[in-house]
Amino acid sequence: MHFALSQTLNATLRSLLVSPSVDNAFLIFFAVFHIIAFDELKTDFKNPIDQCNTLNPLVLPEYIIHILFNLLFLLCGEFFTLMLNIPLIAYHIHRYLHRPVMSGPGLYDPTTIMNADQLTRATNEGWIKLGFYLLSFFYYLYGMISSLITT
């Protein structure tokens, strides 16, 4: 009885490993959207107020998605994968705690986003996150396929 319950629980937790691949696809979309948005700001295609109103609502969902599937890694005992993600989670927390003073949630302040250093930092952050999420996506895909093959 205990062995069957353990196998069922383990199979359920392993099937949850599909979720990070799908969730990571959303994070890749968010990163690409951020890169495009900051490029539009650099080229004066969009004004900073509209762009910040578009980007700020996406910040918390990105962070929550990332933290949730890392909680799944913790539940599944995927500690190596969790350790790979902890630096980005720590960066997200640090970045959100040290954000500009604003009335609503988000990171981007329309009054400072057009500063050259802020715009460069945000663009570089978007490219680095995109690279991290792409590498993570293929790593999760590999883990999911190897998990399905071994069971």
N, CA and C atoms as an extended XYZ file, in Angstrom:
453
Properties=species:S:1:pos:R:3:atomname:S:1:resname:S:1:resid:I:1 pbc="F F F"
N         0.834       -1.192        0.000 N   MET     1
C         0.000        0.000        0.000 CA  MET     1
C         0.875        1.252        0.000 C   MET     1
N         1.860        1.295        0.896 N   HIS     2
C         2.736        2.464        0.986 CA  HIS     2
C         3.557        2.621       -0.293 C   HIS     2
N         4.004        1.499       -0.880 N   PHE     3
C         4.809        1.547       -2.098 CA  PHE     3
C         3.973        2.076       -3.269 C   PHE     3
N         2.712        1.615       -3.369 N   ALA     4
C         1.845        2.074       -4.457 CA  ALA     4
C         1.541        3.562       -4.315 C   ALA     4
N         1.304        4.007       -3.091 N   LEU     5
C         1.046        5.432       -2.855 CA  LEU     5
C         2.286        6.257       -3.182 C   LEU     5
N         3.441        5.728       -2.809 N   SER     6
C         4.692        6.435       -3.097 CA  SER     6
C         4.931        6.533       -4.600 C   SER     6
N         4.654        5.447       -5.333 N   GLN     7
C         4.824        5.469       -6.785 CA  GLN     7
C         3.840        6.433       -7.443 C   GLN     7
N         2.604        6.454       -6.962 N   THR     8
C         1.604        7.366       -7.516 CA  THR     8
C         2.000        8.810       -7.262 C   THR     8
N         2.450        9.088       -6.055 N   LEU     9
C         2.875       10.444       -5.719 CA  LEU     9
C         4.085       10.849       -6.550 C   LEU     9
N         5.032        9.937       -6.702 N   ASN    10
C         6.226       10.232       -7.489 CA  ASN    10
C         5.862       10.467       -8.957 C   ASN    10
N         4.946        9.670       -9.506 N   ALA    11
C         4.519        9.857      -10.897 CA  ALA    11
C         3.797       11.187      -11.059 C   ALA    11
N         2.993       11.557      -10.071 N   THR    12
C         2.298       12.840      -10.124 CA  THR    12
C         3.282       13.998      -10.086 C   THR    12
N         4.250       13.910       -9.194 N   LEU    13
C         5.241       14.981       -9.108 CA  LEU    13
C         6.085       15.055      -10.370 C   LEU    13
N         6.414       13.918      -10.966 N   ARG    14
C         7.189       13.935      -12.206 CA  ARG    14
C         6.366       14.508      -13.353 C   ARG    14
N         5.064       14.256      -13.348 N   SER    15
C         4.233       14.834      -14.408 CA  SER    15
C         4.138       16.349      -14.248 C   SER    15
N         4.360       16.834      -13.034 N   LEU    16
C         4.375       18.282      -12.821 CA  LEU    16
C         5.599       18.935      -13.453 C   LEU    16
N         6.584       18.134      -13.831 N   LEU    17
C         7.758       18.687      -14.485 CA  LEU    17
C         7.439       19.204      -15.887 C   LEU    17
N         6.285       18.850      -16.409 N   VAL    18
C         5.849       19.402      -17.695 CA  VAL    18
C         5.536       20.885      -17.525 C   VAL    18
N         5.033       21.250      -16.375 N   SER    19
C         4.629       22.627      -16.114 CA  SER    19
C         5.762       23.636      -16.280 C   SER    19
N         6.980       23.382      -15.774 N   PRO    20
C         8.040       24.373      -15.969 CA  PRO    20
C         8.360       24.647      -17.436 C   PRO    20
N         8.255       23.632      -18.283 N   SER    21
C         8.526       23.864      -19.708 CA  SER    21
C         7.498       24.815      -20.300 C   SER    21
N         6.247       24.611      -19.957 N   VAL    22
C         5.180       25.485      -20.460 CA  VAL    22
C         5.296       26.874      -19.830 C   VAL    22
N         5.512       26.920      -18.525 N   ASP    23
C         5.656       28.207      -17.839 CA  ASP    23
C         6.870       28.976      -18.345 C   ASP    23
N         7.938       28.261      -18.632 N   ASN    24
C         9.134       28.914      -19.124 CA  ASN    24
C         8.898       29.499      -20.514 C   ASN    24
N         8.028       28.905      -21.298 N   ALA    25
C         7.679       29.481      -22.598 CA  ALA    25
C         7.026       30.855      -22.398 C   ALA    25
N         6.197       30.983      -21.371 N   PHE    26
C         5.611       32.287      -21.057 CA  PHE    26
C         6.688       33.282      -20.625 C   PHE    26
N         7.651       32.820      -19.851 N   LEU    27
C         8.733       33.704      -19.413 CA  LEU    27
C         9.589       34.154      -20.596 C   LEU    27
N         9.789       33.273      -21.569 N   ILE    28
C        10.507       33.659      -22.783 CA  ILE    28
C         9.729       34.734      -23.520 C   ILE    28
N         8.410       34.562      -23.602 N   PHE    29
C         7.571       35.581      -24.233 CA  PHE    29
C         7.696       36.918      -23.498 C   PHE    29
N         7.653       36.896      -22.163 N   PHE    30
C         7.795       38.134      -21.385 CA  PHE    30
C         9.143       38.804      -21.664 C   PHE    30
N        10.214       38.012      -21.732 N   ALA    31
C        11.547       38.575      -21.975 CA  ALA    31
C        11.618       39.202      -23.362 C   ALA    31
N        11.083       38.526      -24.364 N   VAL    32
C        11.078       39.084      -25.723 CA  VAL    32
C        10.242       40.358      -25.759 C   VAL    32
N         9.108       40.355      -25.080 N   PHE    33
C         8.259       41.545      -25.035 CA  PHE    33
C         8.983       42.719      -24.390 C   PHE    33
N         9.727       42.442      -23.318 N   HIS    34
C        10.506       43.502      -22.660 CA  HIS    34
C        11.575       44.066      -23.599 C   HIS    34
N        12.262       43.193      -24.304 N   ILE    35
C        13.305       43.644      -25.227 CA  ILE    35
C        12.703       44.526      -26.319 C   ILE    35
N        11.587       44.105      -26.874 N   ILE    36
C        10.926       44.892      -27.916 CA  ILE    36
C        10.451       46.228      -27.355 C   ILE    36
N         9.903       46.199      -26.148 N   ALA    37
C         9.406       47.430      -25.533 CA  ALA    37
C        10.525       48.436      -25.303 C   ALA    37
N        11.666       47.976      -24.841 N   PHE    38
C        12.768       48.907      -24.602 CA  PHE    38
C        13.388       49.387      -25.911 C   PHE    38
N        13.341       48.555      -26.928 N   ASP    39
C        13.803       49.007      -28.232 CA  ASP    39
C        12.878       50.099      -28.777 C   ASP    39
N        11.584       49.951      -28.549 N   GLU    40
C        10.632       50.991      -28.961 CA  GLU    40
C        10.895       52.295      -28.224 C   GLU    40
N        11.293       52.202      -26.957 N   LEU    41
C        11.634       53.415      -26.212 CA  LEU    41
C        12.901       54.067      -26.769 C   LEU    41
N        13.900       53.253      -27.119 N   LYS    42
C        15.143       53.801      -27.664 CA  LYS    42
C        14.902       54.545      -28.970 C   LYS    42
N        13.996       54.028      -29.770 N   THR    43
C        13.739       54.632      -31.078 CA  THR    43
C        12.616       55.657      -31.037 C   THR    43
N        12.146       55.987      -29.847 N   ASP    44
C        11.049       56.960      -29.664 CA  ASP    44
C         9.776       56.562      -30.396 C   ASP    44
N         9.557       55.268      -30.540 N   PHE    45
C         8.341       54.798      -31.184 CA  PHE    45
C         7.141       54.919      -30.247 C   PHE    45
N         7.388       54.773      -28.951 N   LYS    46
C         6.334       54.860      -27.945 CA  LYS    46
C         6.784       55.789      -26.838 C   LYS    46
N         5.822       56.442      -26.192 N   ASN    47
C         6.217       57.328      -25.096 CA  ASN    47
C         6.418       56.518      -23.805 C   ASN    47
N         7.208       57.036      -22.879 N   PRO    48
C         7.556       56.285      -21.660 CA  PRO    48
C         6.366       55.946      -20.773 C   PRO    48
N         5.384       56.822      -20.720 N   ILE    49
C         4.233       56.563      -19.845 CA  ILE    49
C         3.451       55.354      -20.342 C   ILE    49
N         3.160       55.320      -21.639 N   ASP    50
C         2.436       54.169      -22.192 CA  ASP    50
C         3.242       52.882      -22.046 C   ASP    50
N         4.532       52.978      -22.297 N   GLN    51
C         5.371       51.790      -22.213 CA  GLN    51
C         5.443       51.256      -20.787 C   GLN    51
N         5.584       52.127      -19.811 N   CYS    52
C         5.626       51.688      -18.414 CA  CYS    52
C         4.273       51.128      -17.975 C   CYS    52
N         3.188       51.717      -18.466 N   ASN    53
C         1.862       51.188      -18.157 CA  ASN    53
C         1.654       49.805      -18.774 C   ASN    53
N         2.356       49.511      -19.847 N   THR    54
C         2.275       48.194      -20.474 CA  THR    54
C         3.191       47.195      -19.776 C   THR    54
N         4.384       47.635      -19.387 N   LEU    55
C         5.377       46.716      -18.820 CA  LEU    55
C         5.150       46.402      -17.342 C   LEU    55
N         4.734       47.370      -16.565 N   ASN    56
C         4.613       47.162      -15.121 CA  ASN    56
C         3.643       46.048      -14.728 C   ASN    56
N         2.492       45.888      -15.403 N   PRO    57
C         1.630       44.772      -15.015 CA  PRO    57
C         2.217       43.386      -15.295 C   PRO    57
N         3.276       43.303      -16.087 N   LEU    58
C         3.877       42.004      -16.407 CA  LEU    58
C         4.968       41.583      -15.434 C   LEU    58
N         5.408       42.501      -14.589 N   VAL    59
C         6.533       42.209      -13.701 CA  VAL    59
C         6.158       41.158      -12.658 C   VAL    59
N         5.102       41.388      -11.909 N   LEU    60
C         4.721       40.433      -10.859 CA  LEU    60
C         4.324       39.066      -11.413 C   LEU    60
N         3.555       38.988      -12.522 N   PRO    61
C         3.283       37.648      -13.060 CA  PRO    61
C         4.553       36.889      -13.458 C   PRO    61
N         5.539       37.600      -14.005 N   GLU    62
C         6.806       36.947      -14.355 CA  GLU    62
C         7.471       36.379      -13.108 C   GLU    62
N         7.540       37.174      -12.058 N   TYR    63
C         8.187       36.727      -10.826 CA  TYR    63
C         7.414       35.582      -10.185 C   TYR    63
N         6.093       35.670      -10.174 N   ILE    64
C         5.266       34.628       -9.544 CA  ILE    64
C         5.387       33.316      -10.301 C   ILE    64
N         5.341       33.362      -11.638 N   ILE    65
C         5.484       32.140      -12.441 CA  ILE    65
C         6.833       31.485      -12.148 C   ILE    65
N         7.867       32.287      -12.108 N   HIS    66
C         9.210       31.749      -11.870 CA  HIS    66
C         9.311       31.111      -10.481 C   HIS    66
N         8.765       31.755       -9.491 N   ILE    67
C         8.825       31.213       -8.127 CA  ILE    67
C         7.953       29.962       -8.002 C   ILE    67
N         6.782       29.948       -8.639 N   LEU    68
C         5.895       28.783       -8.526 CA  LEU    68
C         6.514       27.526       -9.112 C   LEU    68
N         7.093       27.615      -10.301 N   PHE    69
C         7.646       26.371      -10.815 CA  PHE    69
C         8.935       25.975      -10.114 C   PHE    69
N         9.571       26.909       -9.430 N   ASN    70
C        10.706       26.523       -8.593 CA  ASN    70
C        10.235       25.852       -7.314 C   ASN    70
N         9.053       26.209       -6.840 N   LEU    71
C         8.465       25.462       -5.719 CA  LEU    71
C         8.158       24.027       -6.137 C   LEU    71
N         7.742       23.838       -7.399 N   LEU    72
C         7.531       22.480       -7.900 CA  LEU    72
C         8.847       21.702       -7.922 C   LEU    72
N         9.935       22.373       -8.298 N   PHE    73
C        11.239       21.710       -8.258 CA  PHE    73
C        11.596       21.300       -6.839 C   PHE    73
N        11.273       22.146       -5.882 N   LEU    74
C        11.540       21.829       -4.487 CA  LEU    74
C        10.728       20.610       -4.049 C   LEU    74
N         9.448       20.567       -4.432 N   LEU    75
C         8.594       19.427       -4.082 CA  LEU    75
C         9.060       18.138       -4.747 C   LEU    75
N         9.576       18.235       -5.959 N   CYS    76
C        10.018       17.049       -6.693 CA  CYS    76
C        11.417       16.599       -6.292 C   CYS    76
N        12.100       17.410       -5.507 N   GLY    77
C        13.443       17.046       -5.104 CA  GLY    77
C        14.480       17.358       -6.177 C   GLY    77
N        14.176       18.251       -7.071 N   GLU    78
C        15.111       18.667       -8.123 CA  GLU    78
C        15.973       19.810       -7.593 C   GLU    78
N        16.867       19.483       -6.692 N   PHE    79
C        17.638       20.514       -5.995 CA  PHE    79
C        18.677       21.177       -6.890 C   PHE    79
N        19.260       20.430       -7.820 N   PHE    80
C        20.229       21.027       -8.733 CA  PHE    80
C        19.551       22.085       -9.602 C   PHE    80
N        18.378       21.766      -10.121 N   THR    81
C        17.637       22.713      -10.941 CA  THR    81
C        17.225       23.922      -10.115 C   THR    81
N        16.830       23.683       -8.899 N   LEU    82
C        16.470       24.782       -8.003 CA  LEU    82
C        17.674       25.686       -7.740 C   LEU    82
N        18.823       25.096       -7.547 N   MET    83
C        20.040       25.893       -7.303 CA  MET    83
C        20.416       26.735       -8.520 C   MET    83
N        20.128       26.226       -9.718 N   LEU    84
C        20.387       27.015      -10.918 CA  LEU    84
C        19.503       28.257      -10.981 C   LEU    84
N        18.307       28.166      -10.407 N   ASN    85
C        17.347       29.255      -10.479 CA  ASN    85
C        17.415       30.221       -9.305 C   ASN    85
N        18.030       29.839       -8.219 N   ILE    86
C        18.060       30.691       -7.025 CA  ILE    86
C        18.712       32.050       -7.279 C   ILE    86
N        19.810       32.140       -8.050 N   PRO    87
C        20.365       33.485       -8.291 CA  PRO    87
C        19.374       34.431       -8.979 C   PRO    87
N        18.612       33.937       -9.936 N   LEU    88
C        17.639       34.805      -10.607 CA  LEU    88
C        16.495       35.164       -9.671 C   LEU    88
N        16.066       34.230       -8.848 N   ILE    89
C        15.014       34.538       -7.873 CA  ILE    89
C        15.522       35.607       -6.895 C   ILE    89
N        16.748       35.458       -6.435 N   ALA    90
C        17.319       36.457       -5.512 CA  ALA    90
C        17.422       37.817       -6.200 C   ALA    90
N        17.812       37.819       -7.472 N   TYR    91
C        17.889       39.078       -8.209 CA  TYR    91
C        16.512       39.716       -8.352 C   TYR    91
N        15.502       38.904       -8.652 N   HIS    92
C        14.131       39.428       -8.774 CA  HIS    92
C        13.679       40.055       -7.461 C   HIS    92
N        13.927       39.377       -6.371 N   ILE    93
C        13.517       39.905       -5.065 CA  ILE    93
C        14.267       41.199       -4.755 C   ILE    93
N        15.578       41.190       -4.992 N   HIS    94
C        16.374       42.392       -4.745 CA  HIS    94
C        15.900       43.550       -5.625 C   HIS    94
N        15.662       43.260       -6.875 N   ARG    95
C        15.235       44.309       -7.816 CA  ARG    95
C        13.882       44.880       -7.408 C   ARG    95
N        12.966       44.017       -6.969 N   TYR    96
C        11.637       44.500       -6.609 CA  TYR    96
C        11.663       45.272       -5.289 C   TYR    96
N        12.502       44.853       -4.361 N   LEU    97
C        12.591       45.567       -3.087 CA  LEU    97
C        13.261       46.931       -3.239 C   LEU    97
N        14.104       47.092       -4.248 N   HIS    98
C        14.813       48.351       -4.471 CA  HIS    98
C        14.281       49.088       -5.702 C   HIS    98
N        13.027       48.928       -5.993 N   ARG    99
C        12.425       49.597       -7.145 CA  ARG    99
C        12.151       51.056       -6.817 C   ARG    99
N        11.910       51.886       -7.842 N   PRO   100
C        11.578       53.288       -7.572 CA  PRO   100
C        10.260       53.401       -6.807 C   PRO   100
N        10.103       54.471       -6.082 N   VAL   101
C         8.869       54.697       -5.336 CA  VAL   101
C         7.760       54.986       -6.345 C   VAL   101
N         6.751       54.126       -6.342 N   MET   102
C         5.640       54.261       -7.284 CA  MET   102
C         4.339       53.973       -6.563 C   MET   102
N         3.244       54.367       -7.185 N   SER   103
C         1.943       54.162       -6.557 CA  SER   103
C         1.416       52.748       -6.764 C   SER   103
N         1.855       52.065       -7.803 N   GLY   104
C         1.364       50.719       -8.091 CA  GLY   104
C         2.508       49.733       -8.203 C   GLY   104
N         2.161       48.466       -8.446 N   PRO   105
C         3.207       47.460       -8.599 CA  PRO   105
C         3.955       47.648       -9.920 C   PRO   105
N         5.181       47.217       -9.936 N   GLY   106
C         5.991       47.302      -11.148 CA  GLY   106
C         7.385       47.794      -10.841 C   GLY   106
N         8.211       47.858      -11.879 N   LEU   107
C         9.603       48.268      -11.717 CA  LEU   107
C         9.950       49.552      -12.451 C   LEU   107
N         9.177       49.891      -13.436 N   TYR   108
C         9.594       50.921      -14.365 CA  TYR   108
C         8.846       52.217      -14.112 C   TYR   108
N         9.627       53.260      -13.844 N   ASP   109
C         9.094       54.592      -13.582 CA  ASP   109
C         9.222       55.421      -14.856 C   ASP   109
N         8.125       55.988      -15.358 N   PRO   110
C         8.193       56.746      -16.615 CA  PRO   110
C         9.127       57.950      -16.563 C   PRO   110
N         9.358       58.484      -15.372 N   THR   111
C        10.220       59.673      -15.287 CA  THR   111
C        11.703       59.334      -15.392 C   THR   111
N        12.074       58.093      -15.078 N   THR   112
C        13.496       57.740      -15.112 CA  THR   112
C        13.850       56.713      -16.176 C   THR   112
N        12.872       56.115      -16.808 N   ILE   113
C        13.154       55.025      -17.738 CA  ILE   113
C        13.907       55.506      -18.979 C   ILE   113
N        13.771       56.787      -19.334 N   MET   114
C        14.454       57.295      -20.523 CA  MET   114
C        15.901       57.706      -20.260 C   MET   114
N        16.356       57.649      -19.018 N   ASN   115
C        17.778       57.881      -18.745 CA  ASN   115
C        18.581       56.812      -19.481 C   ASN   115
N        19.678       57.210      -20.058 N   ALA   116
C        20.465       56.284      -20.877 CA  ALA   116
C        20.920       55.063      -20.079 C   ALA   116
N        21.349       55.276      -18.842 N   ASP   117
C        21.824       54.138      -18.048 CA  ASP   117
C        20.686       53.206      -17.660 C   ASP   117
N        19.520       53.762      -17.339 N   GLN   118
C        18.355       52.928      -16.993 CA  GLN   118
C        17.879       52.118      -18.201 C   GLN   118
N        17.848       52.761      -19.352 N   LEU   119
C        17.392       52.092      -20.571 CA  LEU   119
C        18.366       50.993      -20.984 C   LEU   119
N        19.650       51.269      -20.868 N   THR   120
C        20.657       50.254      -21.182 CA  THR   120
C        20.581       49.095      -20.199 C   THR   120
N        20.406       49.415      -18.934 N   ARG   121
C        20.305       48.364      -17.913 CA  ARG   121
C        19.085       47.480      -18.160 C   ARG   121
N        17.951       48.107      -18.457 N   ALA   122
C        16.725       47.338      -18.697 CA  ALA   122
C        16.851       46.475      -19.950 C   ALA   122
N        17.479       47.009      -20.989 N   THR   123
C        17.671       46.234      -22.216 CA  THR   123
C        18.607       45.060      -21.969 C   THR   123
N        19.725       45.303      -21.291 N   ASN   124
C        20.657       44.215      -20.978 CA  ASN   124
C        20.006       43.163      -20.088 C   ASN   124
N        19.212       43.609      -19.134 N   GLU   125
C        18.492       42.672      -18.264 CA  GLU   125
C        17.563       41.790      -19.084 C   GLU   125
N        16.869       42.381      -20.047 N   GLY   126
C        15.977       41.606      -20.908 CA  GLY   126
C        16.720       40.562      -21.719 C   GLY   126
N        17.879       40.934      -22.284 N   TRP   127
C        18.660       39.977      -23.069 CA  TRP   127
C        19.215       38.859      -22.194 C   TRP   127
N        19.684       39.206      -21.009 N   ILE   128
C        20.229       38.178      -20.110 CA  ILE   128
C        19.127       37.221      -19.659 C   ILE   128
N        17.969       37.771      -19.320 N   LYS   129
C        16.850       36.903      -18.921 CA  LYS   129
C        16.417       36.012      -20.079 C   LYS   129
N        16.390       36.562      -21.288 N   LEU   130
C        16.016       35.750      -22.443 CA  LEU   130
C        16.987       34.588      -22.609 C   LEU   130
N        18.269       34.858      -22.499 N   GLY   131
C        19.254       33.780      -22.603 CA  GLY   131
C        19.077       32.745      -21.507 C   GLY   131
N        18.865       33.205      -20.277 N   PHE   132
C        18.676       32.281      -19.165 CA  PHE   132
C        17.422       31.434      -19.364 C   PHE   132
N        16.325       32.073      -19.761 N   TYR   133
C        15.070       31.333      -19.951 CA  TYR   133
C        15.163       30.350      -21.115 C   TYR   133
N        15.885       30.709      -22.184 N   LEU   134
C        16.048       29.776      -23.301 CA  LEU   134
C        16.874       28.563      -22.891 C   LEU   134
N        17.981       28.802      -22.210 N   LEU   135
C        18.783       27.672      -21.727 CA  LEU   135
C        17.989       26.811      -20.750 C   LEU   135
N        17.238       27.469      -19.869 N   SER   136
C        16.413       26.732      -18.907 CA  SER   136
C        15.343       25.908      -19.612 C   SER   136
N        14.746       26.480      -20.641 N   PHE   137
C        13.690       25.774      -21.373 CA  PHE   137
C        14.218       24.459      -21.930 C   PHE   137
N        15.368       24.507      -22.576 N   PHE   138
C        15.913       23.275      -23.150 CA  PHE   138
C        16.390       22.314      -22.072 C   PHE   138
N        16.869       22.828      -20.967 N   TYR   139
C        17.247       21.962      -19.845 CA  TYR   139
C        16.008       21.274      -19.264 C   TYR   139
N        14.922       22.026      -19.080 N   TYR   140
C        13.684       21.436      -18.556 CA  TYR   140
C        13.099       20.443      -19.537 C   TYR   140
N        13.184       20.758      -20.814 N   LEU   141
C        12.688       19.844      -21.838 CA  LEU   141
C        13.482       18.542      -21.809 C   LEU   141
N        14.800       18.653      -21.694 N   TYR   142
C        15.646       17.467      -21.580 CA  TYR   142
C        15.276       16.664      -20.332 C   TYR   142
N        15.106       17.354      -19.193 N   GLY   143
C        14.737       16.668      -17.957 CA  GLY   143
C        13.392       15.977      -18.053 C   GLY   143
N        12.438       16.637      -18.711 N   MET   144
C        11.110       16.049      -18.860 CA  MET   144
C        11.178       14.801      -19.743 C   MET   144
N        11.900       14.874      -20.850 N   ILE   145
C        11.988       13.729      -21.759 CA  ILE   145
C        12.735       12.576      -21.105 C   ILE   145
N        13.830       12.871      -20.419 N   SER   146
C        14.568       11.787      -19.757 CA  SER   146
C        13.745       11.185      -18.622 C   SER   146
N        12.935       11.993      -17.958 N   SER   147
C        12.071       11.478      -16.897 CA  SER   147
C        10.989       10.566      -17.469 C   SER   147
N        10.445       10.943      -18.611 N   LEU   148
C         9.414       10.115      -19.241 CA  LEU   148
C         9.988        8.821      -19.796 C   LEU   148
N        11.212        8.870      -20.273 N   ILE   149
C        11.842        7.671      -20.830 CA  ILE   149
C        12.170        6.671      -19.728 C   ILE   149
N        12.637        7.150      -18.579 N   THR   150
C        13.051        6.243      -17.505 CA  THR   150
C        11.880        5.638      -16.753 C   THR   150
N        10.683        6.233      -16.840 N   THR   151
C         9.542        5.649      -16.107 CA  THR   151
C         8.716        4.758      -16.974 C   THR   151
